[in-house]
């Protein structure tokens, strides 16, 4: 019996989401019914993440959940976890196919293999696929780039422009899982952007593992790309996802400030506000450069949203180091934080470092930064009160309300009206509630 329905579930970054969405479309075009992951299906596909131990636990839980929903279904596990620990996943009950980062793009071709008798797995080696328990080396294709973009909803699309990373930060396994940095070309990225726009999507989010590194191996660069995308006919809104501070040049910031399509929204990883810890992490900048980038954005785009990633509890982080980070974050004009608690990852330099921070202390530091983030975000929202802004409304209907985001990523809601779905609507920010603004529509 051939499968007729398939369900996808992804963990981790927006790159995973873009890739899973592209795979889903392939199956839909072949006549498969795409089902919600919580519903019975013939095949379940789980796109995995290994950034933290929590991410790994969630991936395992999803496998068990899929097997419980339909014990006779075939389960395919793809992505970073599959790349680094294929044997561990292949031994889980219900798992029939494990594909790493190159192999996952053969998922449609491999589907028939899911219905062949299982053969016990005897080896565990990163960089191999497991198809019915048979390992297939995939390293030869690890340097290739496969473009992907999402149709996650009718309003925005995540466009993958780059993959892999050459930075090798001491805490991170992503270079081991995804390989060296590589990217699409400007020409092909523009082509994909045109296709996205032709499907009625109003906003594109440029995503990748290290997008500021775009084009380095092609003789191109990120500034060339955004200049080309800005000229695409029909383009409405483009966001830049996470970009390293050393690659976010003043020229890029200046271009965004004058563009009619690129939005005043920046996500800039910091990881630590202490130069000693930044050096231990092998980050390629210091806190002074980071502060300079934030100051330039604020000078050119005073209302811009600026988000920062921070890791607490890195090995060797003393109370004084954390206080230095806390004070730095309190002083600079960022809008909110993404706070991560350090998670020990196998085969990283940090996993062998001395002076680990106790779990209790990590939690205390995380709680302190989450509180600071809430205060920063509330202040950012208050500073925008009274402004007339443009909101792209999404298709959700939550308790009679629909939601959308301003150009500078402030969340707005209004009573659900299907006429506003995927429309850019002028609103005035007046009524601030706990989660965002209740829109005053300007019609």
Secondary structure, DSSP 8 states (H G I E B T S, - for coil): ----EEEEEE-SSHHHHHHHHHHHHHHHHTT-EEE-TTS--SEEEEEE--SSHHHHHHHHHHHHHHHHH-TTSEEEEEEHHHHH-HHHHHTSTTEEEEE-TTGGGGHHHHGGGGGS---------TTEEEETTEEEE-GGGTT----EE--SSSSEEEEE-EE--S---TT--HHHHH-S-EE--HHHHHHHHHHHHHTT--EEEEE-SSGGGTTTTTT--HHHHHHHHHTSTT--EEEE----TTTS-HHHHHHHHH-SSB-SEEEEEEE-S-HHHHHHHT-SS-HHHHHHHHHHHHHH-TT-EEEEEEEE--TT--HHHHHHHHHHHHHS---EEEEEE----TTSSGGG-S----HHHHHHHHHHHHHHHHHHHHHHHHHTTT-EEEEEE-S--BTTEEEEEETT--EEEEE--GGGTT-EEEEEEEEE-SSSEEEEE--
